[in-house]
């Protein structure tokens, strides 16, 4: 066997069995993933292109363990490259606290009573301080908190830090402990009329002279409610931008090089589509948009051309007066987000990478306008750095069909649907510039189609479950949050019959004016699912219906 050098060295006509052996040996010491890009040839018979990306040792052995049994590996020769991809991302150990995730959908209502004050959730401690002192210490408090190391619970105000906080800001805040009726810290220079009280890890205020009445008032008025699309901090109404990129493949490395990016503001597109519907009320949904308006729609799409097109797009977005943006592409998890990752000069946040691909790629925009940064810095509610935050996400995790099929199923106007008869593979490094007149209308049309699909999708999901794609990376997560919003439990426990005995279960409550939905949160449905999964491959089906003959049926059954 000839020694085969890996890691992007071009291998020419090497026995494929030797390549397999070299990769197997490499996996003994190499931690990461391997990419194979080349072709295998059987002498005088077959030629097969091979492109395998991101497999590890276990996957590799599963694929090739039986190769010698099915065919003689000594008859196959390999030409191409073996690329070693080291694990550059640090492992993130997620906290198991709040594993269900439903608390993220709740907010605490503000309450101001005679003997207590309940601030909204988020920075509750400093909100209490601001109410007592009547001056804003948000920025100074954030600097104080950031002075602690990450290992020492950075960003969290604790009871143990109360004494240090008072010294730092020359205040006299105390925390009341109802168990022993003590105030902490005890040595304060001036007792305040209001003291802090921790309720469910949430800082509230009670009057020093009426501790018991204040606590009782908090217990009676502490209210967690479900967030909806109408809440400022819950979900964005419509994701601001849809985008797409066009690439050509390098002959030698077969890497995708972007040469154009298209971008569209969904709010601007929505207003134009509504205007067209108002001007032409008799226009059917699938009818083509009139030509004069179609040209205007095409002009709404921004296009950035050149091998630095992604940087051009980021510079354009950097002038946009919005601290947080969401950019959605179709199949971005499998392609577009990877293109952005490869072209990003600096990785500022860790992407969310799963077997489905890069579901989310957050990025601090290095081209953020300086005037905008100064403006955001003056706004008290914005913390952290003042660079624009862009999150690249994927619509394919919500609609797994092709963009062309999605446009058809959404019943879009005929001239907004994806053009299916363009061969994008013919555009190469040598001809993409001179053929711009061909691919530019195609690229803009793709983005228009995606934008219109996203608008319809978000409108429907908002009407049904008061959620949309903006804060849900996948369709299952949107469904979960939506059902939890529509259908949930309160704290009251009631008794129900259970076979020949009884058991206590959470009382079920329904939102007013919302149709009942039997989902996995229903205790009977959960029990049905658990009972149906015993054994091998099964199919569980349940169907509900209403009838006015139920009394007759029950009487017959009783007889």
DAMO-V402758 format. One record per pair of residues at least 6 apart in sequence whose ideal C-beta (glycine too) atoms are under 8 Angstrom apart, sorted by the first residue. I is the first residue (numbers start at 1). J is the second residue. D is the distance in Angstrom with one decimal. If there is no record, write none. Layout:
((I:J:D) (I:J:D))
This chain:
((1:15:7.6) (1:18:4.9) (1:21:6.6) (2:14:6.9) (2:18:6.4) (3:22:7.9) (4:11:6.2) (4:14:5.8) (4:18:5.8) (4:19:6.1) (4:22:4.2) (4:82:8.0) (5:11:8.0) (6:22:6.3) (6:23:7.3) (6:26:5.8) (6:34:8.0) (6:82:4.5) (6:84:6.2) (7:82:7.0) (7:83:6.8) (7:84:4.6) (8:81:5.5) (8:82:7.6) (8:83:5.3) (8:84:7.8) (9:81:7.1) (9:82:7.7) (10:80:7.5) (10:81:5.9) (11:19:6.9) (11:38:7.2) (11:78:6.1) (11:79:6.5) (11:80:6.3) (11:81:6.9) (11:82:6.8) (12:79:5.4) (13:77:4.9) (13:78:7.7) (13:79:5.9) (14:77:6.6) (14:78:5.3) (14:79:7.7) (15:73:7.4) (15:74:6.3) (15:76:7.4) (15:77:6.3) (15:78:7.5) (16:40:5.4) (16:73:5.6) (16:76:4.0) (16:77:6.4) (16:78:4.6) (17:68:7.5) (17:73:3.7) (17:74:5.9) (17:76:7.6) (19:78:4.8) (19:82:7.2) (20:64:5.5) (20:67:7.2) (20:73:7.0) (22:82:7.7) (23:34:6.3) (23:60:6.4) (23:82:6.7) (24:60:7.4) (24:61:7.5) (26:34:7.4) (26:84:7.5) (27:34:7.7) (27:56:7.7) (27:57:4.0) (27:60:6.9) (30:84:6.3) (31:86:7.2) (31:87:6.0) (32:84:6.3) (32:85:5.4) (32:86:4.3) (32:87:4.8) (33:53:7.9) (33:54:4.7) (33:55:6.4) (33:56:5.7) (33:85:4.6) (33:87:7.5) (34:55:6.5) (34:56:7.8) (34:60:7.2) (34:82:6.5) (34:83:7.1) (34:84:6.0) (34:85:6.8) (35:52:6.8) (35:53:4.9) (35:54:6.8) (35:82:7.5) (35:83:4.2) (35:85:5.9) (36:50:5.8) (36:51:7.0) (36:52:4.4) (36:80:6.9) (36:81:7.9) (36:82:5.9) (36:83:7.9) (37:50:7.7) (37:51:5.5) (37:80:5.4) (37:81:5.2) (37:83:6.7) (37:253:7.4) (37:254:5.6) (38:49:7.9) (38:50:5.9) (38:78:6.0) (38:79:5.4) (38:80:1.3) (38:81:6.2) (39:47:6.2) (39:48:6.4) (39:49:4.8) (39:50:5.9) (39:78:7.5) (39:79:5.9) (39:80:6.1) (40:47:7.7) (40:48:5.4) (40:50:5.7) (40:76:5.0) (40:77:6.9) (40:78:5.2) (41:47:4.9) (41:48:7.7) (41:76:7.0) (41:77:5.2) (41:79:7.3) (42:75:5.3) (42:76:5.4) (42:77:7.9) (43:75:6.1) (43:77:7.3) (50:78:7.8) (50:80:7.1) (51:254:7.2) (52:63:7.8) (54:85:7.1) (55:63:7.3) (67:73:5.7) (81:253:7.5) (89:350:5.9) (89:351:7.5) (89:353:7.0) (90:350:7.1) (92:350:6.7) (98:104:7.8) (101:480:7.7) (102:481:7.9) (102:484:5.1) (102:488:7.9) (105:226:5.8) (105:227:5.3) (105:234:7.7) (105:481:5.7) (105:484:6.1) (105:485:6.4) (106:121:7.9) (106:224:4.6) (106:225:6.7) (106:226:6.1) (106:227:6.6) (107:120:6.7) (107:121:5.6) (107:224:7.1) (107:225:6.1) (107:226:8.0) (107:227:5.3) (107:231:6.5) (107:233:7.3) (107:234:7.4) (108:118:6.9) (108:119:7.7) (108:120:5.5) (108:121:4.3) (108:124:8.0) (108:202:6.5) (108:222:7.4) (108:223:7.0) (108:224:5.7) (109:118:7.5) (109:120:7.1) (109:223:4.6) (109:224:7.8) (109:225:5.9) (110:118:6.3) (110:119:6.1) (110:120:4.9) (111:117:7.3) (111:118:4.1) (111:221:4.6) (111:222:7.5) (111:223:7.3) (112:118:7.8) (113:214:7.9) (113:217:4.8) (113:221:6.4) (114:217:7.3) (115:206:6.2) (115:207:4.7) (115:210:4.5) (115:213:4.7) (115:214:4.0) (115:217:5.4) (116:197:7.8) (116:204:6.2) (116:205:6.3) (116:206:5.0) (116:207:7.4) (116:214:4.3) (116:215:7.6) (116:217:4.5) (116:218:4.9) (116:221:7.6) (117:128:6.9) (117:131:6.0) (117:194:7.5) (117:204:6.4) (117:205:4.1) (118:199:7.9) (118:202:7.7) (118:204:5.0) (118:218:6.2) (118:221:6.5) (118:222:6.0) (119:127:3.8) (119:128:6.0) (119:131:7.5) (119:203:7.2) (119:204:7.2) (120:127:7.2) (121:202:6.9) (122:233:7.5) (123:138:7.4) (124:202:5.4) (124:203:4.3) (124:204:7.6) (125:157:4.3) (125:196:7.6) (125:203:4.5) (126:137:6.5) (126:138:5.8) (126:141:4.8) (126:157:7.7) (127:203:7.8) (128:194:7.9) (128:196:6.1) (128:203:5.3) (128:204:7.1) (128:205:5.1) (129:137:6.1) (129:141:7.4) (129:171:7.5) (129:173:6.9) (130:136:5.9) (130:137:6.6) (130:138:7.4) (131:194:7.9) (131:205:6.7) (132:173:7.6) (132:192:6.3) (132:194:5.1) (132:205:7.0) (133:171:7.1) (136:380:6.3) (137:169:6.6) (138:380:5.2) (139:380:7.1) (140:169:7.3) (142:383:5.7) (144:165:7.2) (144:168:6.0) (144:169:8.0) (145:154:6.8) (145:155:5.6) (145:156:7.5) (145:157:6.9) (146:154:6.7) (146:155:7.5) (148:154:5.3) (157:165:7.5) (157:203:7.6) (159:175:5.5) (159:184:6.3) (159:198:7.5) (162:173:6.3) (162:174:7.3) (162:175:6.0) (162:184:6.5) (162:185:5.9) (162:196:8.0) (163:185:4.3) (165:171:7.1) (165:173:6.9) (166:172:6.2) (166:173:6.0) (166:185:7.1) (166:188:6.7) (172:188:4.0) (172:189:5.9) (172:190:4.6) (172:191:6.5) (172:192:5.5) (173:188:7.9) (173:192:6.8) (173:195:7.5) (173:196:6.1) (174:183:4.2) (174:184:6.3) (174:185:6.6) (174:186:8.0) (174:188:6.1) (174:191:7.6) (174:192:7.4) (174:195:5.0) (174:196:6.8) (175:183:7.1) (175:184:5.1) (175:195:6.8) (175:196:4.6) (175:197:7.1) (175:198:6.7) (176:182:7.9) (176:183:5.8) (176:195:4.8) (176:196:7.0) (176:197:5.2) (176:206:6.5) (176:208:7.9) (176:211:5.8) (177:183:7.6) (177:184:6.5) (178:197:7.7) (178:211:7.1) (178:215:6.1) (181:211:7.6) (183:195:6.5) (191:208:6.8) (192:208:7.1) (193:207:6.4) (193:208:5.7) (193:209:7.4) (194:205:4.8) (194:206:7.2) (194:207:6.3) (194:208:6.9) (195:205:7.2) (195:206:6.1) (195:207:7.9) (195:208:5.3) (195:211:7.7) (196:203:5.6) (196:204:7.4) (196:205:6.4) (197:203:7.6) (197:204:5.1) (197:205:7.0) (197:206:4.8) (197:211:7.9) (197:214:7.0) (197:215:6.5) (197:218:6.9) (198:204:7.6) (199:215:8.0) (199:218:5.4) (199:219:7.8) (199:222:6.0) (200:222:7.3) (202:222:7.8) (204:218:5.4) (204:222:7.8) (205:214:7.9) (206:214:2.9) (206:215:6.2) (206:217:7.9) (206:218:7.0) (207:213:7.7) (207:214:5.4) (226:484:7.7) (226:485:5.1) (226:488:7.5) (227:233:7.4) (227:234:3.5) (227:235:7.4) (228:234:6.1) (228:235:7.9) (228:466:4.2) (228:485:7.1) (229:235:5.2) (229:237:6.0) (229:462:5.3) (229:466:5.3) (229:467:6.9) (229:468:6.6) (230:466:8.0) (234:471:7.7) (235:467:6.2) (235:468:6.1) (235:470:5.1) (235:471:4.7) (236:326:6.7) (236:468:7.6) (236:470:4.0) (236:471:7.3) (237:458:7.8) (237:462:7.7) (237:468:7.5) (237:470:7.9) (238:266:5.2) (238:267:6.2) (238:270:6.7) (238:454:7.6) (238:455:6.6) (238:458:5.3) (238:468:7.1) (238:470:7.5) (239:266:6.2) (239:326:4.3) (239:327:7.9) (239:328:5.4) (239:393:7.9) (239:454:6.6) (239:458:7.2) (239:468:7.6) (239:469:6.0) (239:470:5.0) (240:265:6.2) (240:266:6.0) (240:267:6.5) (240:322:6.8) (240:325:5.6) (240:326:6.2) (241:263:5.7) (241:264:6.6) (241:265:6.1) (241:266:6.5) (241:317:7.9) (241:325:6.4) (241:326:7.0) (241:327:4.9) (241:328:7.2) (242:263:7.6) (242:264:5.3) (242:266:6.1) (242:327:7.6) (242:328:5.4) (242:329:7.1) (242:447:5.9) (242:450:4.6) (242:451:4.2) (242:454:5.6) (243:261:6.5) (243:262:6.4) (243:263:4.7) (243:264:7.5) (243:313:7.2) (243:327:4.9) (243:328:7.3) (243:329:5.4) (243:336:7.6) (243:447:6.8) (244:261:7.3) (244:262:5.1) (244:329:5.6) (244:330:7.4) (244:336:6.9) (244:443:6.5) (244:446:5.2) (244:447:5.0) (244:450:6.7) (245:258:4.7) (245:260:6.8) (245:261:4.9) (245:262:7.6) (245:309:7.0) (245:310:7.2) (245:329:7.6) (245:336:5.7) (245:339:5.8) (246:258:6.9) (246:259:6.0) (246:260:4.4) (246:261:7.9) (246:262:8.0) (246:424:7.0) (246:427:7.3) (246:432:8.0) (246:439:6.2) (246:443:5.3) (247:256:4.0) (247:257:5.8) (247:258:4.9) (247:259:6.7) (247:339:6.6) (248:256:7.5) (248:257:5.7) (248:259:6.1) (248:427:5.4) (248:428:5.1) (248:429:5.7) (248:432:5.8) (249:255:7.1) (249:256:6.0) (249:257:7.6) (249:425:7.9) (249:428:7.7) (250:257:6.1) (250:429:6.9) (256:335:7.7) (256:339:6.3) (257:307:6.2) (257:429:7.1) (258:307:6.9) (258:309:5.5) (258:310:6.1) (258:339:5.5) (258:343:6.8) (259:305:7.0) (259:306:6.8) (259:307:6.0) (259:309:6.6) (259:427:7.7) (259:432:5.0) (260:303:6.4) (260:304:6.8) (260:305:5.1) (260:306:7.9) (260:309:5.5) (260:432:7.9) (260:439:7.3) (260:440:7.5) (260:443:5.8) (261:303:7.2) (261:304:4.5) (261:309:4.3) (261:310:6.0) (261:312:7.1) (261:313:4.7) (262:301:5.5) (262:302:6.9) (262:303:5.2) (262:304:7.8) (262:443:5.0) (262:444:5.8) (262:446:7.1) (262:447:4.2) (263:301:7.2) (263:302:4.5) (263:303:7.8) (263:304:7.5) (263:313:5.9) (263:316:7.3) (263:317:7.9) (263:327:7.7) (263:447:7.1) (264:300:6.0) (264:301:5.0) (264:302:7.0) (264:447:5.1) (264:448:6.8) (264:451:4.7) (265:300:7.2) (266:451:5.5) (266:454:6.1) (266:455:6.0) (268:300:5.7) (269:297:7.3) (269:300:6.1) (269:448:7.5) (269:451:4.9) (269:452:7.0) (269:455:6.7) (270:455:5.2) (272:293:7.4) (272:296:6.8) (272:297:6.2) (272:300:6.6) (273:452:7.0) (273:455:7.2) (276:283:7.3) (276:289:6.0) (276:290:7.5) (276:293:5.3) (277:283:7.0) (280:290:7.0) (283:289:8.0) (285:411:4.8) (285:412:7.5) (285:413:7.0) (286:411:5.5) (286:412:7.4) (286:413:6.5) (286:414:6.1) (287:413:6.2) (287:414:6.9) (288:294:7.6) (288:413:5.6) (288:414:4.6) (288:415:4.4) (289:297:6.9) (289:413:4.8) (289:415:5.8) (289:416:6.6) (294:415:5.7) (297:416:7.7) (297:448:6.1) (298:441:7.5) (298:444:5.4) (298:445:7.9) (298:448:7.2) (301:444:4.4) (301:447:5.3) (301:448:6.3) (302:313:7.8) (302:316:6.5) (303:440:6.6) (303:443:6.9) (303:444:6.6) (304:310:7.8) (304:312:3.8) (304:313:5.0) (304:316:7.0) (305:312:8.0) (305:436:7.1) (306:312:6.8) (310:339:7.3) (310:340:6.1) (310:343:4.7) (311:343:7.5) (311:367:7.5) (314:365:5.4) (314:366:7.3) (314:367:5.0) (314:390:7.5) (315:367:4.4) (317:325:6.2) (317:365:6.2) (317:367:7.7) (317:388:6.8) (317:390:6.5) (318:365:5.2) (318:367:3.8) (318:368:4.7) (318:369:5.4) (318:372:7.7) (318:388:6.0) (319:369:5.3) (319:372:7.7) (320:388:7.5) (321:372:6.1) (321:375:7.8) (322:388:7.4) (323:376:5.6) (323:382:6.2) (323:388:6.3) (323:389:6.5) (324:388:7.6) (324:389:4.8) (324:390:7.9) (324:391:7.5) (325:388:6.7) (325:389:7.3) (325:390:4.9) (325:391:7.3) (326:390:7.8) (326:391:5.2) (326:393:6.2) (326:470:5.8) (327:390:6.2) (327:391:7.1) (327:392:5.1) (327:393:7.3) (328:393:5.4) (328:394:7.0) (328:395:5.1) (328:450:7.5) (328:454:6.1) (328:469:6.8) (329:336:4.1) (329:337:7.4) (329:392:7.1) (329:394:6.6) (329:395:7.1) (329:450:7.3) (330:394:7.5) (330:395:5.0) (330:396:5.6) (330:399:7.9) (330:403:4.8) (330:406:7.5) (330:450:5.4) (331:394:6.7) (331:396:4.3) (332:358:7.6) (332:392:6.1) (332:393:6.5) (332:394:3.8) (332:395:7.3) (332:396:6.9) (333:356:5.6) (333:357:3.3) (333:358:5.4) (333:359:5.2) (333:394:4.0) (333:396:6.1) (333:397:6.2) (334:357:4.6) (334:394:7.8) (334:396:6.9) (336:392:7.2) (336:394:7.8) (337:351:7.3) (337:357:7.1) (337:358:4.1) (337:360:8.0) (337:361:4.6) (337:392:5.0) (337:393:8.0) (337:394:6.6) (338:357:7.6) (338:358:6.0) (340:361:5.9) (340:363:7.3) (340:392:5.5) (341:347:7.7) (341:351:6.4) (341:358:6.6) (341:361:6.0) (344:363:6.3) (345:366:7.1) (346:366:6.9) (348:362:7.6) (348:363:6.0) (348:364:4.1) (349:361:7.9) (349:362:4.0) (349:363:6.6) (349:364:7.1) (351:358:5.0) (351:360:6.6) (351:361:4.5) (351:362:7.4) (352:358:7.0) (352:359:4.8) (352:360:4.1) (352:361:7.7) (352:473:7.2) (353:359:7.6) (356:397:6.5) (356:474:7.8) (357:394:7.2) (358:394:7.9) (359:393:7.0) (359:394:6.1) (359:397:6.4) (359:473:4.8) (359:474:7.1) (360:391:6.1) (360:392:7.2) (360:393:5.5) (360:473:5.8) (361:391:7.2) (361:392:4.2) (361:393:7.9) (362:389:6.7) (362:390:7.3) (362:391:4.8) (362:392:7.8) (363:389:7.7) (363:390:5.0) (363:391:7.5) (363:392:7.0) (364:385:6.6) (364:387:4.3) (364:388:7.2) (364:389:6.2) (364:390:7.8) (365:387:5.7) (365:388:4.0) (365:389:7.4) (365:390:5.5) (366:387:7.0) (368:386:7.4) (368:387:4.7) (368:388:4.3) (372:388:7.3) (373:386:4.2) (373:387:6.9) (374:386:7.8) (376:382:5.0) (376:386:4.8) (377:386:5.0) (393:469:7.6) (393:473:6.2) (394:473:7.6) (395:450:6.9) (395:453:7.5) (395:454:6.4) (395:457:7.7) (395:469:6.8) (397:473:6.1) (397:474:4.2) (397:475:6.5) (398:457:6.7) (398:469:5.9) (398:472:7.8) (398:474:6.9) (398:475:4.6) (398:478:7.0) (399:406:5.0) (399:453:7.3) (399:457:7.0) (399:475:7.7) (401:409:7.1) (402:418:7.9) (403:418:5.0) (403:446:6.7) (403:449:6.0) (403:450:6.1) (403:453:7.5) (404:417:6.8) (404:418:4.2) (404:420:5.3) (404:449:7.9) (406:449:7.9) (406:453:5.1) (407:416:7.0) (407:417:4.0) (407:418:5.4) (407:449:4.7) (407:452:7.4) (407:453:6.0) (408:417:6.4) (410:452:7.1) (410:453:5.1) (410:456:5.1) (410:457:7.7) (412:449:6.7) (412:452:5.2) (412:453:7.1) (412:456:7.9) (416:445:7.7) (416:448:5.5) (416:449:5.8) (416:452:5.3) (417:449:5.7) (418:445:6.6) (418:446:5.9) (418:449:4.7) (419:441:7.7) (419:442:5.3) (419:445:5.3) (419:446:7.6) (422:438:7.4) (422:439:7.3) (422:442:4.7) (424:439:7.1) (424:442:7.5) (426:435:8.0) (427:435:6.1) (427:439:5.8) (432:439:7.1) (454:469:6.9) (457:468:7.7) (457:469:6.5) (458:468:4.2) (458:469:5.9) (458:470:7.7) (461:467:5.9) (461:468:5.1) (461:469:7.3) (461:478:6.3) (461:482:7.2) (462:468:5.2) (464:482:6.9) (465:478:7.3) (465:479:7.7) (465:481:7.4) (465:482:2.7) (465:483:7.2) (465:485:6.0) (465:486:6.1) (466:482:7.1) (466:485:5.7) (467:478:5.5) (467:481:5.2) (467:482:4.8) (467:485:6.9) (468:478:7.5) (469:478:7.0) (472:478:3.7) (472:481:6.4) (483:517:6.3) (483:519:4.2) (483:520:7.3) (483:521:5.9) (484:521:6.6) (485:511:7.7) (486:511:5.8) (486:514:5.6) (486:517:5.5) (486:519:7.9) (487:508:7.9) (487:510:6.7) (487:511:7.5) (487:516:7.5) (487:517:5.3) (487:519:5.8) (487:521:5.5) (487:522:7.1) (488:509:6.9) (488:521:6.6) (489:506:4.0) (489:507:6.8) (489:508:6.0) (489:509:6.8) (489:521:7.5) (490:506:7.1) (490:507:5.8) (490:509:5.0) (491:506:7.5) (492:506:7.4) (492:507:4.3) (493:504:4.7) (493:505:6.8) (493:506:6.2) (493:507:6.8) (494:504:7.1) (494:505:6.5) (494:506:8.0) (494:507:4.7) (495:502:5.2) (495:503:7.3) (495:504:5.8) (495:505:8.0) (496:502:6.6) (496:503:6.4) (496:504:7.9) (496:505:5.4) (505:523:5.4) (506:523:7.3) (508:522:7.2) (508:523:7.4) (510:516:6.1) (518:525:5.5) (518:542:7.5) (518:544:6.3) (519:525:6.6) (520:526:6.2) (520:529:6.7) (525:542:7.3) (528:540:6.8) (528:542:6.1) (529:540:6.3) (532:538:5.8) (532:540:3.5) (533:540:7.5) (547:553:7.8))
